[in-house]
Amino acid sequence: MVRTRQIAFTLIELLVVIAIIALLISILLPSLSAARERGRAVVCSTQLRELSTAGTMYSNDFGMFAPCIDNYTASNWNSNRYGLDWLGIGDQFGAFNAGDPLNPSTGNPQGFAAAPRFGLFWRYYQNEKLILCPSDVAGPYVPNQMVSPGNGKFSYTMVSIMGLRVPEKIPAIPEFKSEQISPSRAPLLVEEHPDGMNNQHKEGNFGAGIVPSPDGGDKLIARHGPMSPRWGIQPSGGAPSKFMQGVSNIGFADGHAESVRPNFGFGKTHLLSGLAGRDGLPNNITGMLYYYGINFELLRFATPEP
């Protein structure tokens, strides 16, 4: 009788192999996670480009940009003439109510559940998935976070002062020594921070209101990597605090999109640095428009085109 020797791993050998596999996984997972996030960021930028192209097509057809939500409260608003806004949502007053998805006249803000199918851009893209960033998730509002849950419905909002404006009549700041800004430098759609979208108002409007808030209005969110540390100072003063800031996507009035690392901060506890804002105002719409050379004051107080 011939005895055969059975070949097998010892316990120590198995533990070594498992440890090596675990080490490789720990090394590869961050790279895979970063690759997935880069993919989501590209998808987000592509969606904003398509939506901005829809806005450009609308302006080509009608000679002006579509109305924004702020136009609902403007003295010259005529819903019979202009219809709903770009997203199909009215302004919000009081408690949130999604409404009937088949009836844009229900809900608070009006038309939330029905959006974007009744919006003025809808005919140009007709894909509900385009309005939600793949990195955005539904969740409660979290203040002062660059990567924060959204409302799970839409991530992109229209720069309010572009509503009902003629593309060739975007005023430049005096420092540019030019009267007009090219649509290629005029932000039309942005990724908005839930500070404006999800705290009290679940809308699609990026603005500062008729009277700008002390911190300069709604904020961009920079949820896409690569993330990098940044220091900010509270408006009331005190010691600087450190936070992680990523990349935001912006769609411009000529139909292209860009990925930018905002220098505008993002909330009441973090101020801008450098040349990103005017008169000491933090991040937000005011700082962003100034950064791109647009005269916020002339646009804000001008009467939209008839």
C-alpha positions in Angstrom: 0.0 0.0 0.0 1.4 3.3 -1.1 0.7 6.3 1.0 0.1 9.6 -0.8 1.0 12.8 0.9 -1.8 15.4 0.9 -0.7 18.9 0.1 -2.5 21.7 2.0 -1.9 25.2 3.3 -1.0 25.6 6.8 -3.0 28.0 9.0 -0.2 30.5 9.0 0.0 30.4 5.2 -3.8 31.0 4.9 -3.6 34.0 7.3 -0.7 35.5 5.3 -2.6 35.1 2.0 -5.8 36.7 3.6 -3.7 39.5 5.0 -2.1 40.2 1.6 -5.6 40.2 -0.1 -6.9 42.6 2.5 -4.0 44.9 2.0 -4.5 44.9 -1.7 -8.2 45.7 -1.3 -7.4 48.5 1.1 -5.0 50.0 -1.5 -7.4 49.6 -4.4 -10.6 50.7 -2.8 -9.8 54.5 -2.6 -8.7 54.4 -6.2 -11.9 52.7 -7.3 -13.9 55.1 -5.2 -12.1 58.1 -6.7 -12.7 56.7 -10.2 -16.4 56.3 -9.6 -16.6 59.9 -8.3 -14.7 61.2 -11.4 -17.2 59.3 -13.5 -20.2 60.9 -11.6 -18.6 64.3 -12.0 -18.3 63.8 -15.8 -21.9 62.7 -16.0 -22.9 65.8 -13.9 -21.0 68.1 -16.2 -22.5 66.5 -19.3 -26.0 66.9 -17.9 -25.4 70.6 -17.2 -24.1 71.1 -20.7 -27.3 69.5 -22.1 -29.5 71.7 -19.9 -27.5 74.8 -20.7 -27.8 73.9 -24.4 -31.6 73.7 -23.8 -31.5 77.2 -22.3 -29.5 78.5 -25.4 -32.0 76.9 -27.7 -34.9 78.6 -25.8 -33.1 81.9 -26.1 -32.6 81.4 -29.8 -36.2 80.6 -30.3 -37.7 83.4 -28.1 -34.9 86.1 -28.2 -34.4 86.0 -24.4 -33.6 83.5 -21.6 -36.5 81.7 -20.0 -38.1 83.2 -16.8 -36.7 82.1 -13.5 -38.6 81.6 -10.3 -37.8 85.2 -9.1 -39.8 86.4 -12.1 -42.9 85.1 -10.5 -42.8 87.9 -7.9 -41.6 90.6 -10.3 -44.0 93.4 -11.0 -44.0 92.7 -14.8 -44.7 89.0 -14.4 -47.3 87.7 -16.9 -47.8 84.0 -16.6 -50.2 83.9 -19.5 -47.4 85.3 -21.7 -44.4 83.5 -20.4 -45.9 80.3 -18.9 -44.0 78.6 -16.1 -40.3 79.0 -15.4 -37.5 77.0 -16.9 -38.1 74.1 -14.5 -41.8 74.4 -14.1 -41.8 75.4 -10.5 -43.4 78.4 -8.8 -42.1 80.1 -5.7 -42.6 78.6 -2.3 -44.5 80.2 0.5 -45.0 78.3 3.7 -44.6 74.5 4.3 -43.3 72.2 1.6 -45.9 70.1 -0.3 -44.9 68.0 -3.3 -48.3 68.2 -5.0 -49.7 66.1 -7.8 -47.1 65.0 -10.4 -49.8 65.3 -13.1 -50.9 68.8 -12.2 -48.3 71.6 -12.2 -50.7 74.0 -10.5 -50.5 71.9 -7.2 -47.9 71.7 -4.5 -45.7 74.2 -2.6 -43.6 75.2 -4.4 -46.1 75.0 -7.2 -45.4 72.1 -9.6 -42.6 70.5 -7.6 -43.8 66.9 -8.1 -44.6 67.6 -11.8 -41.2 69.2 -12.6 -39.5 69.3 -15.0 -42.1 68.1 -17.5 -44.0 71.3 -17.5 -40.9 73.6 -17.5 -40.0 75.7 -20.5 -36.7 73.8 -21.2 -38.5 70.4 -21.3 -39.2 70.4 -25.0 -35.4 70.6 -25.7 -34.2 67.7 -23.6 -37.1 65.5 -22.3 -35.1 63.5 -19.8 -36.0 63.8 -16.1 -32.7 62.2 -15.1 -30.8 65.2 -16.4 -31.8 67.5 -13.5 -30.3 65.3 -10.7 -26.6 65.1 -10.2 -25.5 61.4 -9.8 -23.6 62.5 -6.6 -26.7 64.1 -5.1 -28.9 62.2 -2.7 -32.1 63.0 -0.9 -31.8 63.8 2.8 -32.2 66.4 5.5 -30.5 69.7 5.2 -27.0 69.8 6.7 -25.7 73.4 7.2 -22.1 74.3 6.3 -21.2 71.1 4.5 -19.7 71.2 1.0 -20.9 67.6 0.4 -24.5 67.7 1.7 -27.7 65.9 0.8 -30.0 67.6 -1.6 -33.7 67.3 -2.2 -33.4 64.2 -4.4 -35.4 65.8 -7.1 -33.0 68.2 -8.9 -29.6 69.5 -8.3 -29.3 72.3 -10.8 -30.8 75.8 -10.5 -31.0 78.8 -12.8 -29.1 82.0 -12.0 -32.1 84.1 -11.2 -31.0 87.4 -12.7 -30.6 85.8 -16.1 -34.4 85.4 -16.4 -36.0 87.2 -19.3 -32.7 88.8 -20.3 -31.5 89.1 -23.9 -28.2 87.2 -24.4 -26.5 90.1 -26.0 -27.3 92.5 -23.1 -25.5 91.1 -20.1 -23.7 94.1 -18.4 -20.1 93.9 -17.5 -18.5 95.3 -14.3 -16.6 98.6 -14.9 -13.2 96.9 -14.3 -13.7 95.0 -17.5 -13.8 98.2 -19.5 -16.5 96.7 -21.7 -20.2 97.3 -21.8 -21.3 93.7 -22.3 -20.3 90.1 -21.3 -20.2 87.3 -23.8 -22.7 84.5 -23.1 -19.7 82.1 -22.9 -18.8 83.9 -19.6 -22.4 84.1 -18.2 -23.4 81.3 -15.8 -26.9 80.2 -16.5 -27.3 77.0 -14.5 -25.3 75.9 -11.4 -25.1 73.2 -8.7 -26.7 74.9 -5.8 -25.9 74.2 -2.1 -28.9 73.0 -0.1 -28.6 76.3 1.9 -30.9 77.7 -0.7 -32.6 74.6 -2.1 -33.4 72.4 0.8 -33.5 74.4 4.0 -36.7 76.3 3.5 -37.1 76.4 -0.2 -37.1 73.3 -2.4 -36.9 75.3 -5.6 -34.7 75.7 -8.7 -33.6 79.4 -8.3 -30.1 80.6 -7.7 -30.2 84.2 -6.4 -29.9 86.7 -3.7 -33.4 88.1 -3.6 -34.5 91.7 -4.2 -32.6 92.7 -1.0 -29.4 90.6 -0.9 -28.8 88.6 2.3 -25.9 89.6 4.5 -23.8 86.7 3.2 -24.6 87.5 -0.4 -27.3 85.0 -1.4 -27.5 81.4 -2.4 -24.3 79.3 -2.5 -22.7 76.9 -4.9 -22.0 73.4 -3.7 -18.6 71.8 -4.6 -19.4 68.1 -4.0 -17.1 66.6 -6.7 -13.5 65.5 -6.1 -10.7 66.0 -5.8 -11.3 67.5 -2.4 -8.7 69.8 -0.9 -8.5 71.7 2.4 -9.4 75.3 2.7 -9.5 77.9 5.4 -12.4 80.2 6.0 -13.3 83.0 8.5 -16.6 83.6 10.0 -18.4 86.8 9.1 -18.3 87.9 12.7 -14.6 87.4 12.9 -12.6 85.0 15.1 -10.2 82.3 14.3 -10.1 80.7 10.8 -11.6 77.2 10.5 -10.6 74.5 8.1 -12.9 72.5 5.7 -12.7 70.3 2.6 -13.7 71.9 -0.7 -14.2 70.2 -4.0 -15.3 71.0 -7.5 -18.6 72.4 -8.8 -20.0 72.3 -12.3 -21.5 75.4 -14.0 -23.5 75.6 -17.3 -23.0 78.8 -19.3 -25.4 80.8 -21.4 -23.8 79.7 -24.7 -24.4 76.0 -23.9 -21.0 74.8 -22.6 -20.2 73.6 -19.1 -17.1 74.0 -16.9 -15.9 72.3 -13.8 -14.5 74.9 -11.4 -13.1 75.0 -7.9 -15.0 77.8 -6.3 -13.1 80.5 -4.4 -16.4 81.7 -3.1 -16.8 79.7 0.1 -20.1 78.1 0.6 -22.0 79.3 3.7 -22.4 81.8 6.5 -19.4 80.4 8.4 -16.9 80.6 5.5 -15.9 83.7 3.7 -14.4 84.0 0.2 -10.7 84.7 -0.2 -8.9 86.6 -2.9 -10.8 88.3 -5.7 -13.8 86.1 -5.8 -16.3 88.6 -4.3 -17.2 92.3 -4.2 -17.4 94.6 -1.2 -16.4 91.9 1.2 -19.4 89.6 0.4 -18.8 85.9 0.7 -19.1 83.2 -1.9 -22.6 82.9 -3.5 -24.2 84.4 -6.6 -22.8 87.8 -5.9 -19.2 86.6 -5.8 -19.6 84.2 -8.7 -21.0 86.9 -11.0 -18.3 89.3 -10.1 -15.7 86.6 -10.7 -17.0 86.2 -14.3 -17.2 90.0 -14.8 -20.9 90.4 -14.7 -22.4 93.6 -13.2 -24.7 92.2 -10.6 -26.1 95.5 -9.6 -27.2 96.6 -13.1 -28.8 93.2 -13.7 -30.5 93.1 -10.3 -32.1 96.5 -10.7 -32.8 96.4 -14.4 -36.2 95.6 -15.8 -36.3 92.3 -17.7 -37.0 92.6 -21.4 -40.7 93.1 -22.3 
